[in-house]
Amino acid sequence: MPDATGLELLARELREAEGEDAVLDTLYFHERATLTIDPTRIRAVLAHLREHGYAFMSSLHGVDYHPEEPRLGVLYELLDMSRVDRVTVKLRVPTDAPEVDSVTSDWPTADHQEREVYDMFGVVFRGHPDLRRILMPEDYEGHPQRRDFPIGGEPVLFTYNDTKT
């Protein structure tokens, strides 16, 4: 795990290589290193990190930071297996335009994970080879992991409440 100093060095390298606005923030908390990046730079940032040893994407997942805007987040958990070193790359997109570039061409493991984030949070991954729902039915309306999704449920059809006409 990069310590706070290592995280700042990594952020400085990224800013020099990808531009000053590539890294928006850094956070080192509870021995976890997090880089918050500009969503338009995701592919370049991940490629840079891969070249510097973070070659394994262990997870890609979505987050809803309701009521803050930009509200929806995508987190990429990367691992440098030779140093047993982790870093989280985080980006945030607004709910009115929840789009980010897909990274499946460089990171095949992101394929189903991007589909899950699309299905549950509504983040569209531009350039994904097969972006469609993976957990919910294709005709399902809404994104159930968003915090403003209505809680309730659908009535379950049992034999005692089956009303045949």
HUTAMO-V468306 format. One record per backbone hydrogen bond with DSSP energy under -1.0 kcal/mol. CO is the residue of the C=O (numbers start at 0). NH is the residue of the N-H. E is the energy in kcal/mol with one decimal. If there is no record, write none. Layout:
co->CO nh->NH e->E
co->CO nh->NH e->E
//
This chain:
co->2 nh->6 e->-2.6
co->3 nh->7 e->-1.9
co->4 nh->8 e->-2.2
co->5 nh->9 e->-2.3
co->6 nh->10 e->-2.5
co->7 nh->11 e->-2.3
co->8 nh->12 e->-2.4
co->9 nh->13 e->-2.3
co->10 nh->14 e->-2.5
co->11 nh->15 e->-2.4
co->12 nh->16 e->-2.4
co->13 nh->17 e->-3.3
co->14 nh->18 e->-1.6
co->18 nh->21 e->-1.8
co->21 nh->37 e->-2.2
co->24 nh->35 e->-3.0
co->26 nh->33 e->-2.5
co->28 nh->31 e->-1.1
co->31 nh->28 e->-2.0
co->32 nh->87 e->-2.6
co->33 nh->26 e->-2.2
co->34 nh->89 e->-3.5
co->35 nh->23 e->-2.6
co->35 nh->24 e->-1.7
co->37 nh->40 e->-2.2
co->38 nh->41 e->-1.2
co->40 nh->44 e->-2.8
co->41 nh->45 e->-2.5
co->42 nh->46 e->-2.2
co->43 nh->47 e->-2.2
co->44 nh->48 e->-2.4
co->45 nh->49 e->-2.3
co->46 nh->50 e->-2.2
co->47 nh->51 e->-1.0
co->48 nh->53 e->-2.4
co->49 nh->52 e->-1.7
co->52 nh->54 e->-2.0
co->55 nh->78 e->-2.4
co->58 nh->76 e->-2.9
co->60 nh->74 e->-3.1
co->62 nh->72 e->-3.0
co->64 nh->67 e->-2.1
co->70 nh->64 e->-3.2
co->71 nh->92 e->-3.2
co->72 nh->62 e->-2.0
co->73 nh->90 e->-1.9
co->74 nh->60 e->-2.3
co->75 nh->88 e->-2.9
co->76 nh->57 e->-1.9
co->76 nh->58 e->-1.2
co->77 nh->86 e->-2.0
co->78 nh->55 e->-1.6
co->79 nh->83 e->-1.0
co->79 nh->84 e->-2.0
co->84 nh->79 e->-3.6
co->86 nh->77 e->-2.8
co->87 nh->34 e->-3.0
co->88 nh->75 e->-2.9
co->89 nh->36 e->-3.0
co->90 nh->73 e->-2.3
co->92 nh->71 e->-2.0
co->96 nh->98 e->-2.2
co->97 nh->123 e->-3.6
co->99 nh->125 e->-2.0
co->102 nh->106 e->-2.7
co->106 nh->109 e->-2.5
co->107 nh->110 e->-1.7
co->109 nh->113 e->-2.9
co->110 nh->114 e->-1.6
co->111 nh->115 e->-2.0
co->112 nh->116 e->-2.0
co->113 nh->117 e->-2.5
co->114 nh->118 e->-2.6
co->115 nh->119 e->-2.9
co->116 nh->120 e->-2.4
co->117 nh->121 e->-1.3
co->119 nh->144 e->-2.0
co->123 nh->99 e->-2.3
co->124 nh->127 e->-1.7
co->125 nh->101 e->-3.0
co->136 nh->139 e->-1.9
co->142 nh->145 e->-1.9
co->145 nh->148 e->-1.6
//
